[in-house]
Amino acid sequence: MGRERTVVAPVLAVLALGLTAAALAQHTPKPPDEQIWQAPRQFVPVEDFPAKGLILDIGGGGWGVIGQLKGQQVVAIDISDKELLEAPAGPLLKIVMDARDLQFLDGTFPTATVFFTFMFIAPQDHEQVCRELWRVLAPGGRLLIWDFVFPRIEDPRKKYASVPITFKLPGKEINAGYGTYLVSGGQGLSHFEELAGRTGFAVVSKRSSQDWFFLELVKR
């Protein structure tokens, strides 16, 4: 079983706003309990998937699940150098980079993954990230997205979400804890399907369970 590490919500909220790693507060206090919405623990099976060539993993720091799963095929980027330094060994490369402005040539990667990372990116930036992913993917390239479904929370006191997740990889489990801002009005699979249509992707497959989903897209 993997160790559990819960990241303080406001720190990850800074990431969601797209600020640099240098701007992260190192000793941000935990918000009051009445401001935190507690999600039930999610159980997410992460099966090995076929992929030729390199895989661009957006938000590959922290738990680095895709890096653990696919090893030297993975080029992991994250806006936080601290998150990349803490990530387990596995990826071929770990690069500090903003997903809104990917520093790769057009058509570089046959596959890209966004593994429970959109939940930390401000919703108004999602389209720009998807357009950048479309640009760096090769024709017919695949984009695989796993993410959390934010419900509509009626309690005005709730500003943050605490989300425990157990990832079930081949031969191991990882118990993770995440904290981020709640998304006003909720956010789920339909949001990303609409994004796909606007940014040049077609939906290949999708599935959902509990409060998370998986979406497979292909570059048209």
LUMZARO-287994 format. One record per residue (C-alpha): residue in one letter; chain; x, y, z. Coordinates in nm, 2 decimals, m for minus. Example, Ala and Ser with C-alpha at 12.3 -4.5 7.8 and 13.67 -1.06 7.14 Angstrom:
BEGIN
[A,A,[1.23,m0.45,0.78]]
[S,A,[1.37,m0.11,0.71]]
//
This chain:
BEGIN
[M,A,[0.00,0.00,0.00]]
[G,A,[0.13,0.35,m0.08]]
[R,A,[0.16,0.62,0.17]]
[E,A,[m0.12,0.88,0.20]]
[R,A,[m0.03,1.25,0.15]]
[T,A,[m0.30,1.51,0.18]]
[V,A,[m0.20,1.84,0.02]]
[V,A,[m0.34,2.16,0.18]]
[A,A,[m0.62,2.29,m0.03]]
[P,A,[m0.51,2.65,m0.07]]
[V,A,[m0.17,2.54,m0.19]]
[L,A,[m0.32,2.34,m0.47]]
[A,A,[m0.56,2.63,m0.54]]
[V,A,[m0.26,2.84,m0.62]]
[L,A,[m0.17,2.58,m0.88]]
[A,A,[m0.52,2.60,m1.01]]
[L,A,[m0.48,2.96,m1.08]]
[G,A,[m0.17,2.89,m1.29]]
[L,A,[0.09,3.06,m1.08]]
[T,A,[0.45,2.97,m1.08]]
[A,A,[0.60,2.72,m0.83]]
[A,A,[0.79,3.01,m0.67]]
[A,A,[0.46,3.17,m0.57]]
[L,A,[0.35,2.87,m0.37]]
[A,A,[0.30,2.94,0.00]]
[Q,A,[0.50,2.68,0.19]]
[H,A,[0.31,2.71,0.52]]
[T,A,[m0.04,2.79,0.42]]
[P,A,[m0.28,2.72,0.71]]
[K,A,[m0.55,2.46,0.67]]
[P,A,[m0.89,2.64,0.61]]
[P,A,[m1.16,2.61,0.87]]
[D,A,[m1.35,2.28,0.86]]
[E,A,[m1.68,2.44,0.78]]
[Q,A,[m1.53,2.57,0.45]]
[I,A,[m1.42,2.21,0.33]]
[W,A,[m1.65,1.97,0.15]]
[Q,A,[m1.54,1.62,0.21]]
[A,A,[m1.58,1.38,m0.08]]
[P,A,[m1.62,1.01,m0.02]]
[R,A,[m1.32,0.80,m0.10]]
[Q,A,[m1.29,0.72,m0.47]]
[F,A,[m1.17,0.38,m0.59]]
[V,A,[m1.01,0.41,m0.93]]
[P,A,[m0.87,0.11,m1.12]]
[V,A,[m0.58,0.22,m1.35]]
[E,A,[m0.52,m0.05,m1.60]]
[D,A,[m0.22,m0.06,m1.83]]
[F,A,[m0.31,0.08,m2.17]]
[P,A,[m0.14,0.02,m2.51]]
[A,A,[0.07,0.32,m2.63]]
[K,A,[0.34,0.35,m2.89]]
[G,A,[0.61,0.61,m2.86]]
[L,A,[0.63,0.88,m2.60]]
[I,A,[0.34,0.98,m2.37]]
[L,A,[0.30,1.34,m2.26]]
[D,A,[0.17,1.34,m1.90]]
[I,A,[0.01,1.67,m1.79]]
[G,A,[0.05,1.73,m1.42]]
[G,A,[0.28,1.44,m1.38]]
[G,A,[0.43,1.55,m1.05]]
[G,A,[0.30,1.45,m0.70]]
[W,A,[0.19,1.09,m0.71]]
[G,A,[0.31,1.05,m1.07]]
[V,A,[0.07,0.76,m1.14]]
[I,A,[0.11,0.76,m1.52]]
[G,A,[0.49,0.77,m1.47]]
[Q,A,[0.47,0.47,m1.24]]
[L,A,[0.24,0.28,m1.49]]
[K,A,[0.43,0.35,m1.82]]
[G,A,[0.78,0.43,m1.70]]
[Q,A,[1.03,0.54,m1.96]]
[Q,A,[0.76,0.62,m2.22]]
[V,A,[0.65,0.92,m2.01]]
[V,A,[0.75,1.28,m2.04]]
[A,A,[0.59,1.43,m1.73]]
[I,A,[0.53,1.80,m1.70]]
[D,A,[0.41,2.00,m1.40]]
[I,A,[0.39,2.37,m1.32]]
[S,A,[0.55,2.29,m0.98]]
[D,A,[0.91,2.18,m0.95]]
[K,A,[0.84,2.07,m0.59]]
[E,A,[0.57,1.83,m0.72]]
[L,A,[0.81,1.69,m0.98]]
[L,A,[1.09,1.64,m0.73]]
[E,A,[0.85,1.45,m0.50]]
[A,A,[0.72,1.23,m0.77]]
[P,A,[0.84,0.87,m0.78]]
[A,A,[1.10,0.76,m1.03]]
[G,A,[0.97,0.63,m1.36]]
[P,A,[0.93,0.89,m1.63]]
[L,A,[1.19,0.94,m1.90]]
[L,A,[1.18,1.32,m1.83]]
[K,A,[1.03,1.55,m1.57]]
[I,A,[1.00,1.91,m1.69]]
[V,A,[0.86,2.22,m1.52]]
[M,A,[0.61,2.36,m1.77]]
[D,A,[0.28,2.54,m1.79]]
[A,A,[0.01,2.33,m1.97]]
[R,A,[m0.14,2.64,m2.12]]
[D,A,[0.18,2.70,m2.32]]
[L,A,[0.34,2.37,m2.40]]
[Q,A,[0.70,2.41,m2.52]]
[F,A,[0.69,2.13,m2.78]]
[L,A,[0.67,2.13,m3.15]]
[D,A,[0.34,2.05,m3.33]]
[G,A,[0.26,1.68,m3.37]]
[T,A,[0.52,1.56,m3.12]]
[F,A,[0.34,1.30,m2.92]]
[P,A,[0.12,1.01,m3.02]]
[T,A,[m0.05,1.00,m2.67]]
[A,A,[m0.12,1.25,m2.39]]
[T,A,[m0.26,1.19,m2.05]]
[V,A,[m0.42,1.43,m1.80]]
[F,A,[m0.46,1.22,m1.48]]
[F,A,[m0.67,1.39,m1.21]]
[T,A,[m0.51,1.73,m1.30]]
[F,A,[m0.79,1.93,m1.46]]
[M,A,[m0.94,1.94,m1.11]]
[F,A,[m0.65,2.17,m1.02]]
[I,A,[m0.67,2.39,m1.33]]
[A,A,[m0.90,2.69,m1.33]]
[P,A,[m1.20,2.60,m1.55]]
[Q,A,[m1.15,2.91,m1.77]]
[D,A,[m0.81,2.77,m1.87]]
[H,A,[m0.93,2.42,m1.97]]
[E,A,[m1.00,2.52,m2.33]]
[Q,A,[m0.65,2.66,m2.38]]
[V,A,[m0.49,2.35,m2.23]]
[C,A,[m0.70,2.13,m2.47]]
[R,A,[m0.60,2.34,m2.77]]
[E,A,[m0.23,2.31,m2.67]]
[L,A,[m0.28,1.93,m2.63]]
[W,A,[m0.44,1.91,m2.98]]
[R,A,[m0.15,2.10,m3.12]]
[V,A,[0.13,1.88,m2.98]]
[L,A,[m0.05,1.55,m3.06]]
[A,A,[0.02,1.38,m3.38]]
[P,A,[m0.26,1.33,m3.63]]
[G,A,[m0.49,1.06,m3.49]]
[G,A,[m0.32,1.10,m3.15]]
[R,A,[m0.50,1.00,m2.83]]
[L,A,[m0.58,1.21,m2.53]]
[L,A,[m0.67,1.02,m2.21]]
[I,A,[m0.84,1.21,m1.93]]
[W,A,[m0.92,1.09,m1.58]]
[D,A,[m1.08,1.34,m1.34]]
[F,A,[m1.31,1.41,m1.05]]
[V,A,[m1.67,1.51,m1.08]]
[F,A,[m1.75,1.81,m0.88]]
[P,A,[m2.11,1.82,m0.76]]
[R,A,[m2.32,2.13,m0.72]]
[I,A,[m2.28,2.23,m0.36]]
[E,A,[m2.56,2.44,m0.22]]
[D,A,[m2.39,2.53,0.11]]
[P,A,[m2.23,2.88,0.05]]
[R,A,[m1.98,2.82,0.33]]
[K,A,[m1.81,2.54,0.13]]
[K,A,[m1.51,2.67,m0.07]]
[Y,A,[m1.27,2.38,m0.09]]
[A,A,[m1.29,2.01,m0.17]]
[S,A,[m1.10,1.73,0.00]]
[V,A,[m1.09,1.42,m0.22]]
[P,A,[m0.94,1.09,m0.10]]
[I,A,[m0.86,0.84,m0.38]]
[T,A,[m0.73,0.49,m0.39]]
[F,A,[m0.57,0.41,m0.72]]
[K,A,[m0.55,0.04,m0.81]]
[L,A,[m0.25,m0.02,m1.04]]
[P,A,[m0.13,m0.36,m1.16]]
[G,A,[0.04,m0.51,m0.85]]
[K,A,[0.00,m0.21,m0.62]]
[E,A,[m0.24,0.04,m0.46]]
[I,A,[m0.18,0.41,m0.40]]
[N,A,[m0.38,0.59,m0.13]]
[A,A,[m0.38,0.96,m0.22]]
[G,A,[m0.55,1.27,m0.08]]
[Y,A,[m0.62,1.58,m0.28]]
[G,A,[m0.74,1.93,m0.19]]
[T,A,[m0.85,2.20,m0.43]]
[Y,A,[m1.11,2.47,m0.48]]
[L,A,[m1.47,2.36,m0.53]]
[V,A,[m1.60,2.44,m0.88]]
[S,A,[m1.89,2.68,m0.87]]
[G,A,[m2.20,2.50,m1.01]]
[G,A,[m2.03,2.17,m1.04]]
[Q,A,[m1.82,2.01,m1.32]]
[G,A,[m1.83,1.67,m1.48]]
[L,A,[m1.80,1.46,m1.79]]
[S,A,[m2.02,1.67,m2.00]]
[H,A,[m1.79,1.97,m1.95]]
[F,A,[m1.50,1.78,m2.11]]
[E,A,[m1.71,1.63,m2.39]]
[E,A,[m1.81,1.99,m2.49]]
[L,A,[m1.45,2.10,m2.47]]
[A,A,[m1.35,1.81,m2.69]]
[G,A,[m1.60,1.92,m2.96]]
[R,A,[m1.48,2.28,m2.95]]
[T,A,[m1.11,2.19,m2.97]]
[G,A,[m1.09,1.94,m3.25]]
[F,A,[m1.12,1.61,m3.06]]
[A,A,[m1.37,1.32,m3.11]]
[V,A,[m1.49,1.10,m2.82]]
[V,A,[m1.37,0.74,m2.86]]
[S,A,[m1.49,0.60,m2.53]]
[K,A,[m1.59,0.71,m2.18]]
[R,A,[m1.69,0.56,m1.85]]
[S,A,[m1.78,0.69,m1.50]]
[S,A,[m1.80,0.54,m1.15]]
[Q,A,[m1.87,0.70,m0.81]]
[D,A,[m1.76,1.06,m0.86]]
[W,A,[m1.49,1.02,m1.12]]
[F,A,[m1.47,0.96,m1.50]]
[F,A,[m1.24,0.84,m1.78]]
[L,A,[m1.26,1.00,m2.12]]
[E,A,[m1.07,0.88,m2.43]]
[L,A,[m1.04,1.13,m2.72]]
[V,A,[m0.87,1.13,m3.06]]
[K,A,[m0.74,1.42,m3.25]]
[R,A,[m0.95,1.47,m3.57]]
//
